[in-house]
Amino acid sequence: MQERKPEISVIIPCRNEERYIGKIIEDLIFHNKDLSLEIIVVDGMSTDKTRDIVKSLSKKYPGIIKLINNPARYVPHALNLGIKSARGDILIRMDAHAIYPPHYIKTLIKYLKNEKDAWNVGPVVEPAPYGNALFQKSIAIAQKSIFGVGNSLWRLGVKKPTYADTTPFFCMKRETFEKLGLFNEKLIRNQDAEFNARIIKNGGKNLIIPDANVKVITRRDFKSLAKQYFEYGYYRALSTKILKKTFSYRAFVPPVFFTLLIFSLLFSFAFKPAFYFFCMLALSYIFGALLFSVYESIKAKNILFSFTLPLVYFIIHLSFALGFIIGYLRNIGNE
């Protein structure tokens, strides 16, 4: 008897996701019973119960679930291992620590098949707080605020299908990877944005759809948030160098701003107008952070966010700026 060939391959990179991995697999199978589906879990050598859960489910659903080891542990390596192992004609990335609507896969596939210019289809991401603490909710609010993340459409949301510079996750035909290659494994972060820039460079488009919003669990504390955005900045700088040009000018705003802020402060000791320029920049930032914090707190109907959001904005912007500057300087001449 010939083994069935799946039409769709879902690739799930993960590490230590015992809290989420079982539910996402069960939901995938339950809501897509009428699809020819394979689920590839690429595990970064988890030390919790993640692997045991996946193995147990693979016995429960034989022939559907595949567990692959990812000794490198990083996301681009996981994605590439999954792509190489996938047998489907359509490949979809899903993360374990996220909440997906029941119709998620079917909606992505519908747009991928109907929109001829779209080489990649992705959802809008809605940040969901890790817990109920005020600062955890503040992190989620900041990550969908235009002051916090700029004009990133997949974060801010769209009302209709919209072409953009990048999408989170991916839903692509196998032929796209055959044409453009795999993800750049130098980019521990930002590998998706670099690949999506390659799509545009080669005549394709990235489509964001509003019909399948995904809730992604945010970081649990300020320390992990700072680390996350430092890495975003660091690898955004590297991906910019790899592509020879920037694919989003918003990436330059935090590093340019903080560079001007620091240098104007340093020069103010010898050049008085520089001090006035420093004050202007600093006060402008403080005013903007407070203004948007009040605005978001009114939307959330909790005035306490007015006190926590300015700090969250500052952590996001400063961490990204430092990461970008260090990444750019460290990788001069390296691509």
C-alpha positions as CSV (number, residue, x, y, z in Angstrom):
1,M,0.0,0.0,0.0
2,Q,1.5,3.4,-1.1
3,E,2.1,5.8,1.7
4,R,-0.1,8.9,1.6
5,K,1.6,12.1,0.5
6,P,0.5,15.1,2.5
7,E,-0.6,18.3,0.7
8,I,0.3,20.5,3.6
9,S,3.3,20.4,5.9
10,V,3.1,22.3,9.2
11,I,6.6,23.1,10.7
12,I,6.7,23.9,14.4
13,P,10.1,25.0,15.7
14,C,10.2,24.6,19.5
15,R,12.3,24.1,22.6
16,N,10.9,23.5,26.1
17,E,7.3,24.1,25.1
18,E,5.6,21.5,27.3
19,R,3.1,24.2,28.3
20,Y,1.8,24.6,24.7
21,I,2.9,21.9,22.3
22,G,0.3,19.3,23.1
23,K,-2.6,21.7,22.6
24,I,-1.4,23.1,19.3
25,I,-1.0,19.6,17.8
26,E,-4.3,18.4,19.1
27,D,-6.1,21.6,17.8
28,L,-4.3,21.3,14.4
29,I,-5.6,17.7,13.9
30,F,-9.1,18.4,15.3
31,H,-9.7,21.5,13.1
32,N,-8.2,20.1,9.9
33,K,-9.5,16.5,9.7
34,D,-10.5,17.1,6.1
35,L,-7.0,18.2,5.0
36,S,-4.0,16.0,4.0
37,L,-1.7,17.2,6.7
38,E,1.7,16.4,8.3
39,I,3.0,18.0,11.4
40,I,6.7,18.4,11.8
41,V,8.0,19.3,15.2
42,V,11.6,20.4,15.1
43,D,12.8,20.3,18.7
44,G,15.9,22.2,19.9
45,M,16.8,19.4,22.4
46,S,14.2,20.2,25.0
47,T,14.9,19.5,28.6
48,D,11.3,19.5,29.8
49,K,8.5,17.1,28.7
50,T,8.1,18.5,25.2
51,R,9.6,15.5,23.5
52,D,7.6,13.0,25.5
53,I,4.4,14.8,24.7
54,V,5.2,14.8,20.9
55,K,6.2,11.2,21.0
56,S,3.0,10.2,22.8
57,L,0.8,12.1,20.3
58,S,2.7,10.6,17.3
59,K,1.6,7.2,18.6
60,K,-2.0,8.5,19.0
61,Y,-2.0,9.9,15.5
62,P,0.3,7.6,13.5
63,G,1.7,8.8,10.2
64,I,0.8,12.5,10.9
65,I,3.4,13.7,13.4
66,K,7.1,13.7,12.9
67,L,9.7,14.7,15.6
68,I,13.1,16.0,14.3
69,N,16.1,16.9,16.4
70,N,17.6,20.4,16.1
71,P,21.0,20.3,17.8
72,A,21.8,23.9,16.9
73,R,18.6,24.9,18.8
74,Y,18.0,28.1,16.9
75,V,14.9,28.9,14.8
76,P,16.4,29.3,11.3
77,H,18.1,25.9,11.7
78,A,14.8,24.4,12.8
79,L,12.9,25.9,9.9
80,N,15.5,24.6,7.4
81,L,15.4,21.1,8.9
82,G,11.7,21.1,8.7
83,I,11.6,22.4,5.1
84,K,14.1,19.7,4.0
85,S,12.0,17.0,5.7
86,A,8.6,18.3,4.5
87,R,6.7,16.3,1.9
88,G,3.8,18.7,1.3
89,D,3.4,21.1,-1.6
90,I,2.4,23.9,0.8
91,L,4.6,24.7,3.9
92,I,3.3,26.5,6.9
93,R,5.3,27.7,10.0
94,M,3.5,27.8,13.3
95,D,5.0,28.6,16.7
96,A,4.1,26.6,19.8
97,H,3.6,29.5,22.2
98,A,0.8,31.0,20.2
99,I,-3.0,30.7,20.0
100,Y,-4.5,30.2,16.5
101,P,-8.1,30.4,15.3
102,P,-9.8,27.1,14.2
103,H,-9.8,28.2,10.5
104,Y,-6.2,29.4,10.5
105,I,-4.6,26.9,8.0
106,K,-7.6,26.9,5.6
107,T,-7.7,30.7,5.5
108,L,-4.0,31.0,4.7
109,I,-4.2,28.4,1.9
110,K,-7.2,30.1,0.4
111,Y,-5.3,33.3,0.0
112,L,-2.2,31.6,-1.2
113,K,-4.1,29.8,-3.9
114,N,-6.3,32.8,-5.0
115,E,-3.8,35.6,-4.8
116,K,-1.4,34.9,-7.7
117,D,1.1,37.7,-6.7
118,A,1.4,36.4,-3.1
119,W,4.4,34.2,-2.6
120,N,3.9,34.3,1.2
121,V,0.8,34.7,3.3
122,G,0.9,35.6,6.9
123,P,-1.5,36.7,9.7
124,V,-1.8,39.7,11.9
125,V,-0.2,39.0,15.3
126,E,-1.9,40.2,18.5
127,P,0.4,40.1,21.5
128,A,-1.1,38.3,24.5
129,P,0.3,38.9,27.9
130,Y,2.3,36.1,29.6
131,G,0.3,36.7,32.8
132,N,-2.0,39.1,34.6
133,A,0.6,41.3,36.2
134,L,0.4,45.0,35.2
135,F,3.8,45.1,33.6
136,Q,3.1,41.9,31.6
137,K,-0.1,43.5,30.2
138,S,2.0,46.6,29.5
139,I,4.4,44.6,27.4
140,A,1.6,43.3,25.2
141,I,0.1,46.8,24.8
142,A,3.4,48.3,23.8
143,Q,4.0,45.7,21.2
144,K,0.8,46.6,19.3
145,S,1.3,50.4,19.7
146,I,2.6,52.5,16.8
147,F,4.9,54.3,19.2
148,G,6.3,51.0,20.4
149,V,6.8,49.2,17.1
150,G,6.4,51.8,14.4
151,N,4.3,51.1,11.3
152,S,4.7,47.3,11.3
153,L,1.5,46.2,9.7
154,W,1.5,42.6,11.0
155,R,1.6,44.1,14.5
156,L,-0.7,47.0,14.1
157,G,-3.3,45.1,12.1
158,V,-5.0,45.5,8.7
159,K,-8.7,45.7,7.7
160,K,-8.2,44.0,4.4
161,P,-5.6,41.8,2.7
162,T,-2.5,44.1,2.4
163,Y,0.9,43.6,0.8
164,A,3.8,44.5,3.2
165,D,7.5,44.2,3.5
166,T,7.3,41.2,5.7
167,T,4.9,38.8,7.5
168,P,5.2,36.8,10.7
169,F,5.5,33.0,10.2
170,F,4.8,31.9,6.7
171,C,2.6,30.0,4.3
172,M,4.4,29.3,1.0
173,K,4.4,26.9,-1.8
174,R,7.4,24.5,-1.9
175,E,8.5,26.0,-5.2
176,T,9.3,29.3,-3.4
177,F,12.0,27.7,-1.3
178,E,13.2,25.8,-4.3
179,K,13.7,29.1,-6.1
180,L,15.0,31.3,-3.3
181,G,16.8,28.8,-1.1
182,L,16.4,28.3,2.7
183,F,16.6,30.7,5.7
184,N,19.9,32.3,6.5
185,E,21.2,30.5,9.5
186,K,23.4,33.5,10.5
187,L,20.2,35.3,11.5
188,I,19.2,33.8,14.8
189,R,16.5,36.6,14.8
190,N,15.0,38.4,11.8
191,Q,15.5,35.5,9.5
192,D,11.9,35.8,8.3
193,A,12.2,39.5,7.4
194,E,15.4,38.8,5.4
195,F,13.7,35.9,3.5
196,N,10.6,38.1,2.8
197,A,12.9,40.8,1.5
198,R,14.3,38.1,-0.9
199,I,10.8,37.4,-2.1
200,I,10.2,41.0,-3.0
201,K,13.6,41.3,-4.6
202,N,12.7,38.4,-6.9
203,G,9.3,39.8,-7.9
204,G,7.0,38.2,-5.3
205,K,4.9,39.8,-2.6
206,N,4.1,39.2,1.0
207,L,0.5,39.3,1.9
208,I,-0.9,40.0,5.4
209,I,-4.5,38.9,6.0
210,P,-6.9,40.1,8.7
211,D,-9.0,36.9,8.7
212,A,-6.7,34.7,10.8
213,N,-5.3,36.7,13.7
214,V,-2.8,34.9,15.9
215,K,-2.3,35.6,19.6
216,V,1.4,35.3,20.5
217,I,2.5,35.1,24.1
218,T,4.8,38.0,25.0
219,R,7.8,37.9,27.3
220,R,7.3,37.4,31.0
221,D,9.4,40.3,32.4
222,F,11.4,43.4,31.5
223,K,14.8,41.5,31.4
224,S,13.6,39.0,28.8
225,L,11.9,41.8,26.8
226,A,15.2,43.7,26.7
227,K,17.1,40.6,25.6
228,Q,14.4,40.0,22.9
229,Y,14.7,43.5,21.4
230,F,18.4,43.6,21.7
231,E,18.6,40.5,19.5
232,Y,16.0,41.9,17.1
233,G,18.2,45.0,16.6
234,Y,21.4,43.0,16.4
235,Y,20.2,40.7,13.7
236,R,18.3,43.4,11.9
237,A,21.6,45.2,11.4
238,L,23.2,42.0,10.1
239,S,20.3,41.2,7.7
240,T,20.5,44.8,6.4
241,K,24.2,44.3,5.6
242,I,23.4,40.9,3.9
243,L,20.9,42.5,1.6
244,K,23.1,45.5,0.9
245,K,20.3,47.8,1.7
246,T,17.6,48.3,4.3
247,F,14.2,46.8,3.6
248,S,12.4,49.0,6.2
249,Y,13.5,52.4,7.2
250,R,11.7,52.2,10.6
251,A,14.6,49.9,11.7
252,F,16.9,53.0,11.6
253,V,14.8,55.2,13.8
254,P,15.8,53.9,17.3
255,P,19.6,53.6,16.6
256,V,19.7,57.0,14.9
257,F,17.7,58.7,17.7
258,F,19.8,57.3,20.6
259,T,23.1,57.9,18.7
260,L,22.1,61.6,18.3
261,L,21.0,61.7,21.9
262,I,24.3,60.3,23.2
263,F,26.5,62.4,21.0
264,S,24.6,65.6,21.7
265,L,25.1,65.0,25.4
266,L,28.8,64.4,25.0
267,F,29.4,67.5,22.8
268,S,27.3,69.6,25.2
269,F,30.3,69.9,27.6
270,A,32.3,71.8,24.9
271,F,29.5,73.2,22.7
272,K,26.5,74.7,24.5
273,P,24.0,74.5,21.6
274,A,24.5,70.7,21.7
275,F,23.0,70.7,25.1
276,Y,19.9,72.4,23.9
277,F,19.7,69.9,21.1
278,F,20.0,67.1,23.7
279,C,17.2,68.6,25.8
280,M,15.0,68.9,22.7
281,L,15.5,65.3,21.8
282,A,15.0,64.0,25.3
283,L,11.9,66.1,26.0
284,S,10.4,65.1,22.7
285,Y,10.8,61.4,23.5
286,I,9.4,61.8,27.0
287,F,6.5,63.8,25.7
288,G,5.8,61.2,23.0
289,A,6.1,58.3,25.4
290,L,3.7,59.9,27.9
291,L,1.2,60.9,25.3
292,F,0.9,57.5,23.8
293,S,0.9,55.9,27.3
294,V,-2.1,58.0,28.3
295,Y,-3.8,57.2,25.0
296,E,-3.2,53.4,25.4
297,S,-4.3,53.5,29.0
298,I,-7.6,55.2,28.1
299,K,-8.1,52.6,25.4
300,A,-7.4,49.8,28.0
301,K,-9.6,51.6,30.6
302,N,-6.8,51.4,33.2
303,I,-4.9,54.6,34.0
304,L,-2.1,52.6,35.7
305,F,-0.7,51.8,32.3
306,S,0.2,55.5,32.0
307,F,3.0,54.8,34.6
308,T,4.3,51.4,33.2
309,L,4.1,51.9,29.5
310,P,6.8,54.7,29.3
311,L,9.3,52.3,30.8
312,V,8.3,49.5,28.4
313,Y,8.6,51.8,25.4
314,F,12.1,52.9,26.6
315,I,13.2,49.3,27.1
316,I,12.0,48.3,23.6
317,H,13.6,51.3,21.9
318,L,16.9,51.4,23.8
319,S,17.5,47.6,23.6
320,F,16.8,47.6,19.8
321,A,19.0,50.6,19.3
322,L,21.9,49.1,21.2
323,G,21.5,45.8,19.4
324,F,21.4,47.4,16.0
325,I,24.5,49.6,16.7
326,I,26.6,46.8,18.2
327,G,25.4,44.4,15.4
328,Y,26.3,46.8,12.7
329,L,29.7,47.7,14.1
330,R,30.6,44.1,14.9
331,N,29.7,42.8,11.5
332,I,31.4,45.5,9.4
333,G,32.9,43.6,6.5
334,N,31.1,40.4,7.4
335,E,28.0,39.2,5.6
